[in-house]
């Protein structure tokens, strides 16, 4: 768990406006720091399964917040990922190939009916 001073430094660094304490950027930065600390702890205490469960919950929440930020404002997302040095897999985008495949399937169905 982060102490108040460390958490306050993170908030000061990532806040988007004067009184910001809960924006996506701040939450993601705090979660990232907690993930780092828990990872370090688990390297020493390999059998601490309750902390491992907490780590997985924090990683999952951070992932959800990152996806939200990416969806809402991609520039802020990319900036934050770069600052925090996070590894992000390539986005799975829907290409135009999908409607073409559907059209091809419909044509096959028509050929079968004939």
C-alpha positions in Angstrom: 0.0 0.0 0.0 1.2 3.5 -0.8 2.0 5.9 1.9 0.3 9.4 1.8 3.4 11.3 0.6 4.0 9.0 -2.3 0.4 9.0 -3.3 0.3 12.8 -3.1 3.4 13.0 -5.3 1.7 10.8 -7.9 -1.4 12.9 -7.8 0.6 16.1 -8.3 2.4 14.7 -11.3 -0.6 13.3 -13.1 -3.5 15.6 -12.2 -5.4 17.2 -15.1 -6.6 20.3 -13.2 -6.1 22.0 -9.9 -8.3 19.9 -7.6 -8.0 16.6 -9.5 -7.6 13.5 -7.4 -9.7 11.0 -9.3 -9.2 11.3 -13.0 -8.4 8.2 -15.1 -4.7 9.3 -15.4 -4.3 9.7 -11.6 -6.1 6.4 -10.9 -4.0 4.5 -13.4 -0.7 6.0 -12.1 -1.6 5.1 -8.5 -2.5 1.6 -9.6 0.7 1.2 -11.5 2.8 2.1 -8.5 0.8 -0.3 -6.3 1.3 -3.0 -8.9 5.1 -2.4 -8.9 5.2 -2.6 -5.1 3.1 -5.8 -5.0 5.2 -7.4 -7.7 8.3 -6.6 -5.6 6.7 -8.0 -2.5 5.6 -11.2 -4.3 9.1 -11.9 -5.6 10.2 -12.2 -2.0 7.1 -13.9 -0.6 6.2 -16.4 -3.3 3.4 -18.1 -1.3 1.5 -15.0 -0.3 -1.6 -15.9 -2.3 -3.9 -13.2 -0.9 -1.5 -10.5 -2.0 -1.3 -12.2 -5.4 -5.1 -12.0 -5.6 -5.0 -8.3 -4.8 -2.3 -7.8 -7.5 -4.5 -9.5 -10.1 -7.5 -7.3 -9.0 -5.4 -4.1 -9.4 -4.0 -5.2 -12.8 -7.5 -5.9 -14.0 -8.8 -2.5 -12.8 -5.9 -0.7 -14.4 -6.6 -2.5 -17.6 -10.2 -1.5 -17.6 -9.3 2.2 -16.8 -6.7 2.1 -19.6 -9.3 0.8 -22.1 -11.7 3.5 -21.0 -9.1 6.2 -21.4 -8.1 4.9 -24.8 -11.7 4.9 -25.9 -12.4 8.4 -24.6 -9.2 10.3 -25.4 -6.4 8.5 -27.3 -3.9 11.3 -27.0 -4.1 11.3 -23.2 -3.9 7.5 -23.3 -0.8 7.4 -25.4 0.9 10.1 -23.3 0.2 8.2 -20.1 1.4 4.9 -21.5 4.6 6.6 -22.6 5.2 8.3 -19.2 4.4 5.1 -17.2 6.3 2.9 -19.7 3.5 0.4 -19.9 3.5 -2.4 -22.5 0.3 -2.3 -24.5 -0.6 -4.9 -27.0 -1.9 -3.6 -30.4 -5.5 -2.7 -30.5 -7.9 -5.1 -32.1 -9.7 -2.9 -34.6 -12.6 -3.9 -36.7 -11.5 -3.8 -40.3 -13.6 -3.5 -43.4 -12.9 -7.1 -44.1 -15.6 -8.3 -41.8 -18.5 -6.9 -43.8 -16.9 -8.3 -46.9 -16.8 -11.7 -45.3 -20.4 -11.5 -44.4 -21.3 -10.5 -48.0 -19.3 -13.4 -49.3 -21.2 -15.8 -47.0 -24.5 -14.5 -48.2 -23.4 -15.1 -51.8 -22.4 -18.6 -51.0 -25.8 -19.2 -49.4 -27.5 -17.9 -52.6 -25.4 -20.3 -54.7 -26.3 -23.2 -52.5 -30.0 -22.4 -52.8 -29.8 -22.4 -56.7 
